[in-house]
């Protein structure tokens, strides 16, 4: 646990996640020889004594960046996500395993994701015969593609394990460009997969959510739920400071062209310009900083897709090429981007 005043100040500006999320990832990376044994032992020494402790989110993000930089296993996110860890000790994993149906399990998971990582953002859209699940990371940090692959594949594999049978995905879309290991996606997400789309999403038949969970136990569920609800205030206290900035980032990721102006974002969030600026200032970030971070992220996606300048302008919300070139010149000086 973190006790010092300096650590408390640090956590106040850095959203917290479950320590078990960091340990689980570190152990998987060590098995793949991506993380060295000494680093793993250090993390286990720091966190393993209290699996319900909270740690800064950047501890997880840094591990994902390490994973994304490795050359031996470029598909590391899918490798980790396709493994169901039967020894998972997190309170949320135990709570889910005691639910009666997949519908209930997803509701518990999504409503209490702050227990694991509040930056994981799942949205469920119910249709007559289908359910669409949208996913993104709503964070001040930029998660690599490997982390997205892991979260989306893990949801599919865990659902199948809970029901003791494979889950059929009708279609899957991803915001990133098709990777070299595209074929690895098919064993998890099926054959109907598209890349370079405007969202990460999974489409499933609605009937799948009625599937029964074999390990369901109402008595154990009540016990775990009681414990989890005691932890929720602790988990939510720090993350609540970043609600506004994550909401702005989510809006921009959803529709950069529509929400790139402060006025449109304020209207959507039902905030005055003064209130938005005040809230963002309290979180240590400006609207322009969030906007540029999202633009740079989408710029990389556009370059990967081979978009020409006119298309990049449309994607990034620039009214003309000269504005785009000025921004790109500024990014080249202050960040690491690919010239295009």
C-alpha positions in Angstrom: 0.0 0.0 0.0 1.1 3.6 -0.6 1.2 5.7 2.6 3.7 8.7 2.2 2.3 12.2 1.5 4.5 12.4 -1.7 2.9 9.1 -2.9 -0.6 10.4 -2.2 0.1 13.5 -4.2 1.5 11.4 -7.0 -1.6 9.2 -7.0 -3.9 12.2 -7.0 -2.5 13.2 -10.5 -2.2 9.6 -11.7 -5.3 7.4 -11.9 -4.9 4.2 -10.0 -5.4 0.6 -11.0 -5.4 -2.8 -9.3 -2.0 -4.1 -8.4 -3.0 -7.5 -9.5 -3.5 -6.2 -13.1 0.2 -5.1 -13.1 1.4 -8.4 -11.6 -0.6 -10.5 -14.0 0.8 -8.7 -17.0 4.3 -8.7 -15.6 4.2 -12.5 -15.1 2.9 -13.1 -18.6 5.7 -10.9 -20.0 8.3 -12.8 -18.0 7.1 -16.1 -19.4 7.6 -14.7 -22.9 11.1 -13.4 -21.9 10.0 -9.8 -22.5 10.4 -8.8 -18.9 13.5 -9.9 -17.0 13.3 -11.9 -13.8 14.8 -9.2 -11.6 12.1 -6.7 -12.6 9.4 -9.3 -12.0 10.8 -10.1 -8.6 10.8 -6.4 -7.8 7.2 -6.0 -8.7 6.2 -9.1 -6.8 8.0 -7.8 -3.7 6.2 -4.4 -4.0 2.7 -5.7 -4.7 2.2 -9.4 -4.0 1.5 -9.0 -0.3 -1.7 -7.1 -0.9 -3.5 -7.9 -4.1 -6.2 -5.4 -3.3 -3.8 -2.4 -3.2 -3.9 0.4 -5.8 -0.9 1.5 -7.9 -0.5 4.4 -10.4 -1.8 3.6 -13.9 1.5 4.3 -15.5 3.0 1.2 -13.9 0.7 -0.8 -16.3 1.2 1.5 -19.3 5.0 1.2 -19.0 4.7 -2.6 -19.1 2.5 -2.5 -22.2 5.0 -0.2 -23.9 7.7 -2.6 -23.1 5.6 -5.4 -24.6 4.8 -3.4 -27.7 8.5 -2.7 -28.3 9.5 -6.4 -28.3 10.4 -7.9 -31.7 10.1 -11.6 -30.8 6.4 -11.6 -30.2 4.6 -8.7 -32.1 1.3 -10.4 -31.4 1.9 -10.3 -27.6 -1.5 -8.8 -26.9 -3.3 -11.7 -28.5 -1.1 -14.2 -26.9 -1.8 -12.9 -23.4 -5.5 -12.2 -24.1 -6.2 -15.7 -25.4 -5.0 -17.3 -22.2 -7.6 -17.6 -19.4 -5.8 -17.4 -16.1 -7.6 -19.8 -13.8 -5.5 -18.4 -10.9 -6.7 -14.9 -11.2 -7.0 -13.5 -7.7 -8.6 -10.1 -8.3 -11.9 -9.5 -6.6 -13.6 -8.5 -9.9 -12.6 -11.7 -11.6 -14.0 -13.7 -8.7 -17.2 -11.7 -8.6 -17.8 -12.3 -12.4 -17.3 -16.0 -12.1 -20.2 -16.3 -9.6 -22.8 -14.5 -11.8 -25.7 -16.5 -13.3 -25.5 -15.4 -17.0 -23.1 -13.6 -19.3 -25.4 -10.6 -19.4 -25.1 -10.3 -15.6 -21.3 -10.9 -15.7 -20.8 -8.2 -18.3 -22.9 -5.8 -16.3 -20.9 -6.5 -13.1 -17.7 -6.2 -15.0 -18.6 -2.9 -16.8 -20.2 -1.3 -13.7 -17.2 -2.0 -11.5 -14.3 -1.9 -14.0 -12.7 0.8 -11.7 -11.7 -2.1 -9.4 -9.4 -3.2 -12.2 -8.6 -0.3 -14.5 -11.0 2.6 -14.9 -9.4 3.5 -18.2 -10.9 0.4 -19.8 -14.1 1.8 -21.5 -16.7 -0.7 -22.7 -20.0 0.5 -24.1 -22.9 -1.9 -24.9 -25.4 -1.2 -27.6 -28.4 -3.5 -27.7 -30.2 -4.2 -30.9 -33.1 -6.5 -31.7 -31.0 -9.6 -32.5 -27.5 -8.4 -31.8 -25.4 -6.7 -29.2 -22.4 -4.4 -30.1 -19.6 -3.9 -27.7 -17.4 -0.9 -28.2 -14.0 -0.6 -26.6 -11.4 2.1 -26.0 -9.0 3.3 -23.4 -10.1 6.6 -21.9 -6.9 7.6 -20.3 -4.4 10.4 -20.1 -1.9 7.8 -21.3 -1.7 6.3 -24.8 -2.0 2.6 -24.6 -0.3 0.6 -27.4 -2.3 -1.6 -29.8 -1.1 -4.7 -27.9 -3.1 -3.6 -24.9 -6.3 -3.2 -27.0 -5.7 -6.6 -28.5 -5.3 -8.1 -25.0 -8.5 -6.5 -23.6 -10.7 -7.4 -26.5 -9.5 -11.0 -26.9 -9.6 -11.5 -23.1 -13.2 -10.6 -23.0 -14.0 -13.2 -25.7 -11.9 -15.9 -24.2 -13.2 -15.3 -20.6 -16.8 -15.4 -21.8 -16.2 -18.7 -23.5 -14.5 -20.1 -20.4 -17.3 -19.0 -18.1 -19.9 -20.8 -20.3 -17.6 -23.7 -21.1 -18.0 -23.3 -24.8 -16.7 -21.0 -27.6 -18.3 -17.6 -28.1 -19.0 -16.8 -31.7 -18.2 -13.2 -32.9 -20.3 -12.1 -35.8 -18.0 -9.4 -36.8 -15.1 -7.4 -35.3 -13.6 -4.0 -36.2 -10.4 -2.3 -35.1 -9.2 1.2 -35.3 -5.6 0.2 -36.0 -4.3 -1.0 -39.4 -4.1 -4.7 -40.1 -1.0 -6.1 -38.5 1.4 -8.6 -40.2 0.0 -11.3 -37.9 -3.6 -10.7 -39.0 -4.3 -14.4 -39.3 -3.9 -14.7 -35.5 -7.1 -12.7 -35.1 -9.3 -15.2 -36.8 -9.0 -17.9 -34.2 -10.3 -15.4 -31.6 -12.6 -13.1 -33.5 -13.8 -15.2 -36.4 -13.5 -14.5 -40.1 -15.4 -11.2 -40.4 -12.7 -8.8 -39.3 -12.0 -5.2 -40.6 -9.2 -2.8 -39.7 -8.6 0.9 -39.9 -12.2 1.6 -38.8 -13.5 4.4 -36.6 -14.0 2.1 -33.6 -12.9 -1.0 -31.8 -16.0 -3.2 -31.6 -17.4 -6.7 -31.4 -20.8 -7.7 -32.7 -22.5 -10.8 -31.1 -25.9 -12.4 -31.2 -28.0 -11.1 -28.3 -28.9 -14.7 -27.3 -25.3 -15.3 -26.3 -25.8 -13.0 -23.3 -28.4 -15.4 -22.0 -25.8 -18.2 -21.7 -25.5 -19.7 -18.2 -22.2 -19.5 -16.3 -21.3 -22.9 -15.0 -19.5 -21.7 -11.9 -22.4 -19.5 -10.7 -22.9 -19.6 -7.0 -25.3 -17.0 -5.5 -23.9 -17.4 -2.0 -20.3 -16.8 -3.0 -21.4 -14.0 -5.3 -23.0 -12.2 -2.4 -19.8 -12.6 -0.3 -17.5 -11.4 -3.1 -19.9 -8.5 -4.0 -19.9 -7.3 -0.4 -16.1 -7.2 -0.4 -15.9 -5.5 -3.8 -18.3 -2.8 -2.8 -16.2 -2.0 0.2 -13.2 -1.5 -2.1 -15.1 0.7 -4.6 -14.8 4.0 -2.7 -11.0 3.5 -2.4 -10.7 2.6 -6.1 -12.9 5.5 -7.2 -11.6 8.3 -5.0 -8.5 9.0 -7.0 -9.9 8.3 -10.5 -12.8 10.6 -9.9 -10.3 13.5 -10.3 -9.9 12.7 -14.0 -13.5 12.4 -15.1 -13.5 15.5 -17.3 -10.3 15.0 -19.2 -11.2 11.3 -20.0 -14.6 12.4 -21.1 -13.0 15.0 -23.5 -10.6 12.4 -24.8 -13.4 10.0 -25.4 -15.4 12.6 -27.3 -12.5 13.4 -29.5 -11.7 9.7 -30.2 -15.3 9.1 -31.1 -15.6 12.1 -33.5 -12.6 14.3 -33.8 -14.1 16.4 -36.6 -17.3 17.2 -34.6 -15.7 17.8 -31.2 -12.4 19.5 -32.1 -13.8 22.9 -31.0 -14.2 23.8 -27.4 -17.8 25.0 -28.1 -19.0 21.7 -29.4 -17.3 19.7 -26.6 -18.9 22.0 -24.0 -22.3 21.7 -25.6 -22.1 17.9 -25.6 -20.9 17.8 -22.0 -23.4 20.4 -20.8 -20.6 22.6 -19.4 -19.7 26.3 -19.9 -16.3 27.1 -21.4 -15.3 28.5 -18.1 -16.3 25.4 -16.2 -14.6 23.1 -18.7 -11.3 25.1 -18.5 -11.5 25.1 -14.7 -12.1 21.4 -14.4 -9.3 20.6 -16.9 -6.9 23.0 -15.1 -7.6 21.1 -11.8 -6.5 17.9 -13.6 -3.3 19.5 -14.9 -4.2 19.4 -18.6 -5.7 21.8 -21.3 -8.2 21.1 -24.0 -5.6 21.8 -26.6 -3.2 19.3 -25.1 -5.9 16.6 -25.2 -6.9 17.6 -28.7 -3.3 17.4 -30.0 -2.7 14.1 -28.3 -5.7 12.6 -30.1 -4.7 14.3 -33.4 -1.2 12.8 -33.2 -2.7 9.3 -32.4 -5.1 9.6 -35.4 -2.2 11.0 -37.5 -0.2 7.8 -37.0 -3.3 5.7 -37.9 -3.8 7.8 -41.1 -0.1 7.4 -42.1 -0.4 3.6 -41.5 -3.4 3.6 -43.8 -1.5 5.5 -46.5 -3.8 8.5 -46.5 -2.9 11.5 -48.6 -2.8 15.1 -47.1 -6.4 16.0 -48.0 -7.6 12.8 -46.3 -5.4 13.5 -43.3 -6.9 17.0 -43.0 -10.4 15.5 -42.9 -9.4 12.9 -40.4 -7.7 15.3 -38.0 -10.2 18.1 -38.3 -8.1 20.6 -40.1 -9.8 23.0 -42.5 -6.9 23.3 -45.0 -3.5 21.8 -45.7 -1.6 24.8 -44.5 -3.0 24.4 -41.0 -2.2 20.7 -41.1 1.4 21.4 -42.2 1.9 23.9 -39.4 0.6 21.4 -36.8 2.8 18.6 -38.2 5.9 20.9 -38.1 5.1 21.6 -34.4 4.6 17.9 -33.6 8.0 17.1 -35.2 9.7 19.5 -32.8 7.9 18.4 -29.7 7.1 14.7 -30.1 8.2 11.6 -32.0 6.0 11.2 -35.2 6.6 9.8 -38.6 6.9 12.3 -41.3 4.2 11.9 -43.9 
